[in-house]
Amino acid sequence: MNYWLFKSEPNTWSWDDQVARGEAGQEWDGVRNYQARNNMREMKVGDLGFFYHSLSEKAVVGIVEVIAESHPDSTTDDERWDCVDIRAVRPFANPVTLADVKADPRLADMVLANNTRLSVQPVSEAEWRVVCELGGVEP
């Protein structure tokens, strides 16, 4: 299993929006960055990810699961862009802020701490465990 982080502006697509989609989940569409797209192309069904609210909150607020592997993004006819489908698994008891991530030396190498702009990014297993610990959820 691999771990990921999905960033979204909460006024565009929030954790509550994701939860409302239920077991059917939602396409993680609209990504127009090659590195983020390539990350999605590596995902497998069952991989887990953090759901991160960007902009004002800047916090990991929940865990999602990949339920469909990379496929054409339905929001464009441009064949360069793919997406995966994800579903909400559980919220964090305590949101983990970007400041929390940057303050924890165990997360110094985390992509989020060093490249806050990448919308879909990998997370190591060790980072996954630390962020879950900080968020008050089981890894």
C-alpha positions, 0 to 999 in steps of 0.5 A: 500500500502507498500513501498520498496527500490530496489538497483541495480548497475547501470553498471548491471541494471540502471534506464535507463535500467528500463525505457527502459522496459516500461510498460512491466517492468522487473523481479527483478531477481538475488536476493540471500539473504533470507531477500531480497527474503522474502521482495519480497514475501510480495509485492503486485501489486501496491506497490511502491518502490525507485530505488536506484543506488548503488556503485559509485552513492549511490542515489535514482534516481526514483520510480518503481511500483510492477506489478507482485507479487512474482514468481520463479526467471527465472534466476535459477532452485533453487526453493528457489529464487523468484522475483517480476516484476517492472516498472518505474513510474517516475524519481527523480528531484533531486537524494537523496544520501545515505549521504542525507539520513544519514544526515536527522534525520527524516530518522535515522531509515530507513533501508538504513541508517543502512543496506546499503547492503540489496538489497530489503528493506522496507520503512515506509510511513513517510520515503517515504514522506521524501525521495520524498520531498528531491527528488523533487517528489510528494509522 
